[in-house]
């Protein structure tokens, strides 16, 4: 009999698979499509039995095999294996202890915060016109969804002859209040970047390069590109700065406020290495702070250095995470010379972040936005900057509510990736994305066809644009500018008095 007392406790795997692959053998024809399509090597063919088997422990629930199976023989279910019931020590908490006890490492996660924190957009309702103020039919009447981002003058200036003096600083012109948020080349694939760039061009909006530089093939999309300068300065050089329509200084990110970025060396290959200007196989580690920025005065210096480098032809964006004192931070940024402030809420996605930081640091974007907009208005500097917000914008309704809370525009990323085929499996950091998005593996990258990908993005935002017009028309509003900061169009449900106060809205029925 085997003596279990001799087993090394460190060799025992205490973790049960999170998911189980169920195979209907009456339907399975052993075509091996699942085996060929799974980068995680979950599926295996046994020739002596002419049978497919699987290793559940490797499954990340990306749903690739389920989608590809020609006979619908597969489904993935969450395991029903449970620990002894304990309200404090949940199965998730226990598994995390087991993982760290076995590895000694920091827990890493991809995508956005999955915890059950309030989603305030879901507790805000929109208004609609009835009798006293007529609604507008967007099918028959003009509706303006165009947005201009950048500092705006407080009053019209005229010369001695009464003509308007055009002294506007540089602006971004968007066909609708949406842009594709920062996702770096390296964290996502070449084909994903191409899809975003082509969609932005066709839609008349912007996409953000992220902190990985800009591939030489995409310089032709410059008029629809925001280039980013982050703490690691990867891929930053004069041609890069001048290639886009705007420059974004990344000070913080919603999924990981207060820390830098990390792209594993396994993804730093070929064009990614050349674009980022770092050796192949080297981890791209962005420092937590910009080592030349330790005050608003230092930030102002970088803002004007970038403006000087681009001959004052491009607006400068400063991106920050939504944190507890965000309104005070935004007030300083509005006085720094920046033209646009981007705020990323704690539900924002990422390729990889320490799990504890992603799930416990920061605040919801709805509260941050309302707080910042109110503070800038109270200080009389709201026109100094435009406000762009992100952090899990899921639909056109979220956009309309964000604009009514004070945003000029929103950033989207996760919803864009979903349009490209992402299934939120949360394994972006592994580089084994079965949908060809968060990977640099050539065999996986080619699974995302940019000719189809960009069209899906165009379809998504075209649909959202129609819905935005419908909702605005129902309110009796015919332009985005008239909706901006119009909190009278909003009412809260299931919110306490303090939440309503911060959001600046009334309770439903008032």
Order of alpha helices (4+ residues) and beta strands (2+ residues): beta-alpha-beta-beta-alpha-beta-alpha-beta-beta-beta-beta-beta-alpha-beta-beta-alpha-beta-beta-alpha-beta-alpha-beta-alpha-beta-beta-alpha-alpha-beta-alpha-beta-alpha-alpha-alpha-alpha-beta-alpha-beta
